[in-house]
Amino acid sequence: MRRLLAEFKASERHVCELMAVPRSSGRYRSRRNDSQIQERLRELAREHPRFGYRRLHLYLHREMGVNHKKVQRVYRELGLTVKRTRRKHLRRALQPRPILTAPNQEWALDFASDVTAGGQRFRVLGVIDRFPRKCLALEVATSFPSRRVTRVLERAIAAYGKPQSIRSDNGPEFVARELRKWLADAGAKTLYIEPGSPWENGYCESFNSKMRDEFLNGEHFYSLKEARVLAERWRVYFNTERPHSSLGYRPPAPEVWITNNMGKWESGKQTTLPTFPLPRLRRDRFITRCATLTISLVQITGQATARCACCRAEGRPAPGGPSCGHRRCCL
């Protein structure tokens, strides 16, 4: 309406009649104030530059209680829309895969590569559990012989348990005789994809695209050690905080807090949370029983005397005289 008034120099009544809009609606000016949401949305967009409005809405809903429609409107007004280039894929007949129902049924392995500021190329080995979409390991190195891949899998199995099968491509690191023998001894089957068919390992390919888009392309590595530290930090963030659309915008392994039998806090265990704050504990668990001190203030030679219960029962002298050492014997 404002554009028509400016271009054609027509009256407000005429424009409203042509558009079939009431004059009151044409004169309406919004009085809503979205400055607080805009400021917070800019901060979140700087922290997560590759997140769309759906994932950013999770943070704003948790903090301010706003709905997704308002977040989408403000997100577009600020021009924060993330443009993604979609590749054209040919339709192929895919073989049906077994439906996973529990963790450690199938792991997926794949590599991604990047370069440091000094020009040193390195590779990143990712180990993904397909069922919970959890990243079990991110190993950074310049080369990956079969022994290094074996060590990475040994640490993952020690931490999360043994998988039933492992899916990977036909790279020399994965088809090595030593690695296949070690997997056979461990009781894990190998599922190799067809050559030139990366879509058969789609979960790991999807993870690599997210890692490159959100982590590798946004960091400037000055050394290989820095890349290892930042990769491990991003792996923990990916598992415990990053919302996953396939999991209902929840992280695959959210960090929780539980208490052990001694009442100390521990983190990182996925179990049902107890009542928070801590349930009231009985006092006799922390306070030891002690005898009541019977203090008798008797003036003897100008000194006050006080004896505990056991000293008084055994007829020991008061501590005001010769030191008996039994003043705190019952505590």
C-alpha positions in Angstrom: 0.0 0.0 0.0 2.8 2.4 0.8 4.5 1.6 -2.5 1.3 2.4 -4.4 0.8 5.7 -2.6 4.4 6.7 -3.4 4.5 5.6 -7.0 1.0 6.7 -8.3 0.5 9.7 -6.0 -3.1 8.4 -5.4 -5.2 9.1 -2.3 -5.4 6.7 0.6 -9.1 6.2 0.0 -8.6 5.3 -3.7 -5.8 2.8 -3.0 -7.8 1.1 -0.2 -10.8 0.8 -2.5 -8.7 -0.8 -5.3 -7.1 -3.2 -2.9 -10.3 -4.0 -1.0 -8.6 -3.2 2.3 -10.2 -1.2 5.1 -8.7 2.2 5.7 -8.1 1.3 9.4 -5.9 -1.6 8.3 -4.0 0.6 5.9 -3.2 3.1 8.7 -2.2 0.4 11.2 1.4 0.6 12.4 2.8 -2.2 14.5 3.9 -1.4 18.0 5.7 -4.6 18.8 9.3 -4.4 20.0 11.6 -7.2 18.9 14.9 -5.5 19.9 15.7 -8.0 22.6 15.1 -11.0 20.3 17.1 -9.4 17.5 20.1 -8.8 19.7 20.0 -12.3 21.1 19.5 -13.8 17.6 22.5 -11.9 16.3 24.6 -13.3 19.1 23.5 -16.8 18.4 24.1 -16.4 14.7 27.6 -15.3 15.4 28.2 -18.3 17.6 26.6 -20.8 15.1 26.9 -19.2 11.7 25.6 -22.3 9.8 22.5 -22.8 11.9 19.1 -22.0 10.5 16.2 -20.5 12.3 14.9 -23.9 13.5 18.0 -24.7 15.5 18.3 -21.1 16.7 14.7 -21.3 17.8 15.6 -24.0 20.3 17.9 -21.7 22.2 15.5 -18.7 22.1 12.6 -20.8 23.2 14.6 -22.1 26.1 15.6 -18.6 27.2 12.6 -16.4 26.2 9.8 -18.8 25.4 9.2 -17.4 21.9 7.6 -19.6 19.1 9.1 -20.6 15.9 7.0 -18.3 13.7 8.3 -15.2 15.5 11.9 -16.4 15.3 11.5 -17.1 11.5 10.1 -13.6 10.9 12.8 -11.8 12.8 15.4 -14.1 11.3 14.4 -13.1 7.8 14.2 -9.4 8.7 17.8 -9.5 9.9 18.9 -11.2 6.7 20.5 -14.2 8.4 19.2 -16.8 6.0 21.8 -19.5 5.3 22.1 -20.3 1.6 22.8 -24.0 0.9 23.8 -25.3 -2.5 22.0 -28.6 -3.3 23.8 -31.0 -5.5 21.9 -32.9 -8.2 21.8 -36.6 -7.5 20.8 -39.3 -9.9 18.1 -41.7 -8.7 19.5 -45.1 -8.0 17.9 -48.3 -6.8 19.3 -48.8 -3.2 19.4 -52.1 -1.4 17.3 -52.2 1.7 19.3 -52.1 4.9 18.4 -53.7 8.3 16.6 -51.5 10.7 18.7 -50.6 13.7 17.1 -50.9 17.2 20.0 -50.4 19.6 23.5 -48.9 19.9 26.6 -50.8 18.8 24.7 -52.6 16.0 26.6 -50.8 13.2 29.4 -48.3 13.2 30.5 -46.2 10.2 34.0 -45.0 9.4 35.2 -42.4 6.9 37.8 -39.7 6.4 37.8 -36.0 5.9 40.8 -33.8 5.0 41.9 -30.2 5.7 45.1 -28.1 5.8 46.8 -26.1 8.5 47.9 -22.4 8.1 51.4 -23.6 7.3 50.2 -25.8 4.4 50.4 -29.1 6.2 47.6 -31.4 5.1 45.9 -33.7 7.7 43.1 -36.2 7.7 40.3 -36.7 10.2 38.9 -40.1 11.0 35.4 -40.2 12.2 33.7 -43.1 13.9 29.9 -42.9 14.0 27.3 -45.1 15.7 24.4 -45.2 13.3 21.6 -45.7 15.7 22.1 -42.8 18.2 23.9 -40.6 15.6 26.8 -40.3 18.1 30.4 -39.5 17.2 32.5 -42.0 19.1 35.9 -40.7 17.9 37.6 -38.0 15.9 41.2 -38.8 15.2 43.5 -36.2 13.6 46.7 -37.2 11.9 48.8 -36.7 8.8 48.6 -40.4 7.8 46.5 -43.4 8.9 48.1 -46.7 8.6 46.1 -49.7 9.6 47.7 -49.8 13.1 46.5 -46.3 13.9 43.0 -47.1 12.8 43.2 -50.2 15.0 44.2 -48.1 18.0 41.3 -45.7 17.4 38.8 -48.6 17.3 40.4 -50.2 20.4 39.8 -47.0 22.4 36.2 -46.7 21.1 35.4 -50.3 22.0 36.9 -49.9 25.4 34.7 -46.8 26.0 31.4 -47.8 24.3 31.5 -51.6 23.8 32.0 -53.9 20.8 30.0 -53.3 17.6 28.3 -56.0 15.7 29.4 -54.7 12.3 31.5 -51.8 10.9 30.7 -50.1 7.6 33.4 -48.3 5.5 34.6 -47.8 2.0 37.4 -49.8 0.3 40.3 -47.6 1.2 43.7 -49.1 1.8 43.4 -48.3 5.5 40.2 -50.3 5.9 41.0 -53.3 3.7 44.4 -54.0 5.2 45.0 -57.6 6.3 46.0 -56.6 9.8 42.8 -54.6 10.4 40.5 -57.3 9.0 42.2 -59.9 11.2 41.9 -57.7 14.3 38.2 -57.1 13.6 37.6 -60.9 13.1 39.2 -61.6 16.4 37.1 -58.9 18.1 33.9 -60.5 16.6 32.9 -57.5 14.4 31.8 -58.0 10.8 33.1 -55.8 8.0 30.5 -54.2 5.6 32.4 -52.7 2.7 30.4 -50.5 0.3 30.6 -50.8 -3.5 33.5 -48.9 -5.2 32.4 -45.5 -6.2 29.2 -45.6 -4.2 29.6 -43.2 -1.2 25.8 -43.0 -0.7 25.9 -46.5 0.8 27.7 -45.0 3.7 25.3 -42.1 3.9 25.4 -41.5 7.7 29.1 -40.9 7.7 29.0 -38.7 4.6 26.3 -36.6 6.2 28.4 -36.3 9.3 31.4 -35.2 7.3 29.4 -32.5 5.5 28.2 -31.1 8.9 31.7 -31.2 10.3 33.2 -29.4 7.3 30.4 -26.9 7.2 30.3 -26.0 10.9 33.8 -26.8 12.1 36.6 -27.2 9.5 35.5 -24.3 7.3 35.1 -22.0 10.3 38.5 -22.7 12.0 42.0 -21.6 11.2 44.5 -24.3 12.4 48.0 -23.1 13.2 49.3 -26.6 14.1 48.3 -30.2 14.1 48.0 -30.2 17.9 45.6 -27.3 17.8 43.5 -29.3 15.3 43.4 -32.3 17.6 42.2 -30.2 20.6 39.6 -28.3 18.6 38.3 -31.5 17.0 37.8 -33.2 20.3 36.0 -30.1 21.7 33.7 -30.1 18.7 33.0 -33.8 19.0 31.9 -33.3 22.6 29.7 -30.4 21.5 28.3 -32.5 18.7 27.3 -35.3 21.1 26.0 -33.3 24.1 24.7 -29.9 22.8 24.1 -29.7 19.0 20.4 -30.4 18.2 19.8 -33.1 15.6 16.8 -32.8 13.3 16.5 -36.6 13.0 16.3 -36.9 16.8 13.6 -34.3 17.2 16.2 -31.5 17.6 17.8 -33.1 20.6 21.5 -34.1 21.0 22.3 -37.8 20.8 24.0 -37.9 24.2 23.0 -35.0 26.3 25.2 -34.3 29.4 23.4 -35.1 32.6 24.3 -34.9 36.3 23.7 -37.7 38.8 24.9 -38.4 42.3 26.6 -41.5 43.6 26.2 -43.1 47.0 28.5 -40.6 48.7 26.5 -37.6 47.4 29.2 -36.3 45.0 28.3 -35.0 41.6 29.3 -36.9 38.4 28.6 -36.0 34.8 28.3 -37.6 31.5 26.1 -40.7 32.5 22.9 -41.2 30.6 20.4 -42.3 33.2 17.3 -41.0 34.8 17.9 -37.8 36.8 17.1 -37.9 40.5 15.1 -35.2 42.2 16.9 -31.9 42.0 18.0 -30.4 44.3 19.2 -33.4 46.3 16.7 -35.2 48.5 17.0 -34.5 52.1 19.6 -36.8 53.7 19.3 -38.1 57.3 21.4 -36.2 59.8 22.8 -39.3 61.5 24.7 -40.2 58.3 27.0 -37.3 58.7 27.0 -36.6 62.5 28.6 -39.2 64.7 27.0 -39.9 68.0 28.7 -38.3 71.0 28.1 -38.3 74.7 26.5 -35.2 76.1 29.0 -33.0 77.9 27.9 -32.3 81.4 29.6 -29.1 82.5 29.6 -28.2 86.1 30.9 -24.8 86.9 32.3 -25.2 90.3 34.6 -22.7 91.8 37.6 -24.6 93.1 40.7 -22.6 93.9 39.5 -20.0 91.5 39.4 -22.3 88.4 36.3 -23.6 86.6 36.1 -27.3 86.1 34.2 -29.3 83.5 34.2 -33.0 83.0 32.8 -35.1 80.2 30.4 -38.0 80.8 33.0 -40.8 80.7 35.5 -38.9 82.8 32.8 -38.2 85.4 31.8 -41.9 85.4 35.3 -43.2 85.8 36.2 -40.6 88.5 38.9 -38.9 86.4 40.1 -35.5 87.5 38.7 -32.4 85.9 40.7 -30.9 83.0 41.0 -27.7 85.0 43.6 -29.4 87.1 46.2 -31.8 85.8 45.7 -32.4 82.1 43.8 -35.7 81.6 43.4 -35.5 77.8 39.8 -36.8 78.0 37.9 -33.6 77.4 37.1 -34.6 73.8 37.2 -38.4 74.2 33.5 -38.9 73.3 33.6 -36.7 70.1 
